[in-house]
Amino acid sequence: MKEFYNHEPVWPVPGGGGYNISLAAGSSEILIWDGISVLANKVMVTRASGAGSVVAYNYMDMGFISGTDGWQEIGLNSSHYVGSHHTLFEGNRSFNMDSDQTHGNSIYHTFFRNYTTGFRAQFTDYVSGVVVNDMAQQSTNGPLRTAAAHAYAYWFNFIGNVLGVPGQMGNFIYGDVSNLGNGNWPSQIFMMGWNDLPNQVYDPTTIGSADIDGNYDYLTNQVNWSSADTAHTLPNSLFLTQAPAFFSDGSGYTWPPVDPLGVTTQFYTLPAYARYQAGTPFIQP
């Protein structure tokens, strides 16, 4: 699945009619890359599926529930039914990366060299006409997070990602605080083990089993390494040996697009994001 533009599903509320991309029923070894998925309840889900799949170099944004527009949905996501496992997310741009436990947990996912802002791009709910702007509505919208995993999501890897927006993370904490009571979560860089279901359980095993290493965030303005990592190096990719051809299309683009080790620049323009911004989803500027 390559160079796609998925947007505005028929009914942007929880349920199959609100998902832009859905892997299901044991689907595996799927490649989803260089595409755009925006303005949906969930920009993607994997339900009892995903093993060996790669989601790479996509722009995925503006996930919402129509009528409850302040609720920030999940961006990069390989969950929503029991048993999804071993999906690689690499080089994507989105508002967050997370999982959910609505119909069961997910395990062993890897998020590598993604850029997640913590804020959805401003958009208009195309059903209600409500304008949503997370950055301007931080006191009401949320839970805002750049990286997360719900309760019972175990053995996740968050490696070499860039998190947040320069100069805009003053209301965030690094984590790990799951719930301040009555469903109120603080804005967090890493929001691990949280639960949005009525029992509001907090699961410390989620962060305890995760490998979090080499990520740059705009709250601390530095790369944060695991104490077990003494090498402090990152490969360009976990599945490629050279830049994909589409990084040479149009004006040409830097690969890899996410560089937490960059001295002055931590993220570069993603080809799919450039197409969306230019209003030419299938023509590379």
WOLINZI-V378813 format. One record per residue. N is the residue number from 0. RES is the residue in three letters. PHI is phi as a letter, one per 40 degrees, with the letter a starting at -180 (* if undefined). D_LAST is the distance of its C-alpha to the last C-alpha in whole Angstrom. Layout:
BEGIN
n | res | phi | d_last
N | RES | PHI | D_LAST
N | RES | PHI | D_LAST
END
This chain:
BEGIN
n | res | phi | d_last
0 | MET | * | 21
1 | LYS | a | 17
2 | GLU | f | 14
3 | PHE | b | 16
4 | TYR | b | 15
5 | ASN | b | 19
6 | HIS | a | 20
7 | GLU | f | 23
8 | PRO | c | 26
9 | VAL | c | 29
10 | TRP | a | 31
11 | PRO | c | 30
12 | VAL | b | 33
13 | PRO | d | 34
14 | GLY | h | 35
15 | GLY | d | 33
16 | GLY | c | 32
17 | GLY | b | 30
18 | TYR | b | 28
19 | ASN | c | 24
20 | ILE | b | 25
21 | SER | b | 28
22 | LEU | c | 30
23 | ALA | a | 34
24 | ALA | f | 37
25 | GLY | g | 37
26 | SER | d | 33
27 | SER | a | 32
28 | GLU | f | 30
29 | ILE | c | 27
30 | LEU | b | 23
31 | ILE | b | 21
32 | TRP | a | 18
33 | ASP | f | 14
34 | GLY | b | 14
35 | ILE | b | 15
36 | SER | b | 18
37 | VAL | a | 19
38 | LEU | f | 22
39 | ALA | a | 25
40 | ASN | c | 28
41 | LYS | b | 27
42 | VAL | c | 24
43 | MET | a | 25
44 | VAL | a | 29
45 | THR | b | 31
46 | ARG | b | 35
47 | ALA | f | 37
48 | SER | a | 34
49 | GLY | h | 32
50 | ALA | d | 34
51 | GLY | g | 31
52 | SER | c | 28
53 | VAL | b | 25
54 | VAL | b | 22
55 | ALA | b | 19
56 | TYR | f | 16
57 | ASN | b | 16
58 | TYR | b | 15
59 | MET | b | 19
60 | ASP | a | 20
61 | MET | g | 22
62 | GLY | c | 25
63 | PHE | a | 28
64 | ILE | b | 32
65 | SER | c | 32
66 | GLY | g | 35
67 | THR | b | 35
68 | ASP | c | 32
69 | GLY | c | 33
70 | TRP | c | 33
71 | GLN | c | 30
72 | GLU | c | 29
73 | ILE | c | 28
74 | GLY | c | 25
75 | LEU | c | 25
76 | ASN | a | 28
77 | SER | b | 30
78 | SER | a | 33
79 | HIS | h | 35
80 | TYR | a | 38
81 | VAL | c | 40
82 | GLY | g | 39
83 | SER | c | 36
84 | HIS | a | 35
85 | HIS | f | 33
86 | THR | b | 30
87 | LEU | b | 27
88 | PHE | b | 24
89 | GLU | b | 22
90 | GLY | g | 19
91 | ASN | c | 18
92 | ARG | b | 18
93 | SER | a | 20
94 | PHE | c | 23
95 | ASN | a | 26
96 | MET | b | 27
97 | ASP | a | 30
98 | SER | a | 33
99 | ASP | b | 35
100 | GLN | b | 39
101 | THR | d | 39
102 | HIS | b | 41
103 | GLY | h | 41
104 | ASN | c | 40
105 | SER | b | 37
106 | ILE | a | 37
107 | TYR | f | 36
108 | HIS | c | 32
109 | THR | b | 30
110 | PHE | b | 27
111 | PHE | b | 26
112 | ARG | f | 23
113 | ASN | c | 22
114 | TYR | b | 21
115 | THR | b | 23
116 | THR | c | 23
117 | GLY | g | 26
118 | PHE | b | 25
119 | ARG | c | 23
120 | ALA | c | 20
121 | GLN | d | 22
122 | PHE | a | 23
123 | THR | b | 25
124 | ASP | d | 27
125 | TYR | c | 27
126 | VAL | c | 30
127 | SER | c | 32
128 | GLY | g | 30
129 | VAL | c | 31
130 | VAL | c | 28
131 | VAL | b | 27
132 | ASN | a | 27
133 | ASP | d | 28
134 | MET | c | 27
135 | ALA | c | 29
136 | GLN | b | 32
137 | GLN | c | 33
138 | SER | c | 36
139 | THR | b | 36
140 | ASN | c | 33
141 | GLY | i | 33
142 | PRO | c | 34
143 | LEU | c | 31
144 | ARG | a | 31
145 | THR | c | 28
146 | ALA | a | 30
147 | ALA | a | 33
148 | ALA | a | 35
149 | HIS | c | 38
150 | ALA | d | 41
151 | TYR | g | 42
152 | ALA | c | 39
153 | TYR | b | 40
154 | TRP | g | 39
155 | PHE | c | 35
156 | ASN | b | 33
157 | PHE | b | 31
158 | ILE | b | 30
159 | GLY | g | 27
160 | ASN | c | 25
161 | VAL | b | 24
162 | LEU | b | 26
163 | GLY | h | 26
164 | VAL | b | 24
165 | PRO | d | 25
166 | GLY | g | 28
167 | GLN | b | 28
168 | MET | b | 31
169 | GLY | c | 34
170 | ASN | c | 35
171 | PHE | c | 34
172 | ILE | b | 37
173 | TYR | c | 36
174 | GLY | h | 38
175 | ASP | b | 40
176 | VAL | b | 42
177 | SER | c | 41
178 | ASN | a | 43
179 | LEU | c | 45
180 | GLY | h | 47
181 | ASN | f | 47
182 | GLY | g | 43
183 | ASN | b | 42
184 | TRP | b | 39
185 | PRO | c | 38
186 | SER | c | 35
187 | GLN | b | 34
188 | ILE | c | 32
189 | PHE | b | 34
190 | MET | b | 36
191 | MET | b | 38
192 | GLY | g | 40
193 | TRP | c | 40
194 | ASN | a | 41
195 | ASP | b | 40
196 | LEU | c | 43
197 | PRO | d | 46
198 | ASN | c | 48
199 | GLN | f | 46
200 | VAL | c | 47
201 | TYR | b | 45
202 | ASP | b | 45
203 | PRO | c | 45
204 | THR | c | 45
205 | THR | d | 41
206 | ILE | c | 40
207 | GLY | c | 43
208 | SER | c | 42
209 | ALA | c | 38
210 | ASP | b | 37
211 | ILE | b | 35
212 | ASP | a | 34
213 | GLY | g | 31
214 | ASN | c | 29
215 | TYR | b | 28
216 | ASP | b | 29
217 | TYR | c | 28
218 | LEU | c | 32
219 | THR | c | 34
220 | ASN | f | 31
221 | GLN | a | 32
222 | VAL | c | 31
223 | ASN | b | 34
224 | TRP | c | 36
225 | SER | c | 38
226 | SER | c | 42
227 | ALA | c | 42
228 | ASP | c | 39
229 | THR | b | 40
230 | ALA | c | 38
231 | HIS | f | 35
232 | THR | b | 32
233 | LEU | b | 29
234 | PRO | c | 28
235 | ASN | c | 24
236 | SER | a | 24
237 | LEU | b | 27
238 | PHE | a | 26
239 | LEU | b | 24
240 | THR | b | 25
241 | GLN | a | 22
242 | ALA | c | 18
243 | PRO | c | 16
244 | ALA | d | 15
245 | PHE | c | 11
246 | PHE | c | 11
247 | SER | c | 11
248 | ASP | c | 8
249 | GLY | f | 5
250 | SER | c | 6
251 | GLY | g | 9
252 | TYR | b | 10
253 | THR | c | 14
254 | TRP | b | 16
255 | PRO | c | 18
256 | PRO | c | 16
257 | VAL | b | 19
258 | ASP | b | 22
259 | PRO | c | 25
260 | LEU | c | 27
261 | GLY | c | 25
262 | VAL | c | 27
263 | THR | b | 24
264 | THR | b | 21
265 | GLN | b | 22
266 | PHE | a | 18
267 | TYR | b | 15
268 | THR | c | 11
269 | LEU | c | 11
270 | PRO | d | 8
271 | ALA | c | 10
272 | TYR | c | 10
273 | ALA | c | 7
274 | ARG | c | 6
275 | TYR | c | 10
276 | GLN | c | 10
277 | ALA | c | 7
278 | GLY | g | 10
279 | THR | b | 8
280 | PRO | c | 10
281 | PHE | b | 9
282 | ILE | b | 6
283 | GLN | c | 4
284 | PRO | c | 0
END
